[in-house]
Amino acid sequence: MSSRLKQVAWRLILISAVLLGCSDSTSPAEGFVVRGNIQNNTQTEIPPNARLLVVWVVSSGSPDYSYVFGEGTIDRDAGTFEIGMTDPPPAAALNAGALGVGIVVVTTNAAVSTGDDLEDIPEAEIIGAAGWYGVIYVGDPAVAEQVRAWSADFDSGYGVGVGEEVPGSFDKFVPTSSSGMLLIIDDLSNITFVNWT
């Protein structure tokens, strides 16, 4: 093999190693993708106007509120969904500006947009949620841990948590795969949510 060909091959190997090393990153600049399956308990088709949103729950101040930030896609034929997060949530979507807990919901409301509080739309227009999961965002780990101690189990940036009951206390989130979330289509009263606040 000529020295020129060896140099080209070596460069390709280095480039491949760099690209493979970056492929699993959860850095917001490179994107974070949440995927999961849909369990439709209604036995009716998901409406064509259904939208998949991430609703961030903010309880570190008073009053509590929600903040819409993030939208994904639903594959009705495959029974799956996907949400890509490329930017960090705005400070207004975070608890103490450091810890984000986003709940994936499905709504038929066409008007709700980034920054809206989900309390402003009728509950009947929310047709599903991944209640036992959360999209977790840790901005400042030290401050996030002061908000909820369980946040120390998550890396900085985006992650996914699944609920875990804590006897005699609030529930907590523990890290889980970003591709195993379960989205339930049903009345909200039939969906179990993590009681972390």
Secondary structure, 3 states (H helix, E strand, C coil): CCHHHHHHHHHHHHHHHHHHHHCCCCCCCCCEEEEEEEEECCCCCCCCCCEEEEEEEECCCCCCEEEEEEEEEEECCCCEEEEEECCCCCHHHCECCCEEEEEEEEECCCCCCCCCCHHHCCHHHEEEECCCEEEEEECCHHHHHHHCHHHHHCCCEEEEEEEECCCCCCCEEEEECCCCEEEEECCHHHCCCCCCC
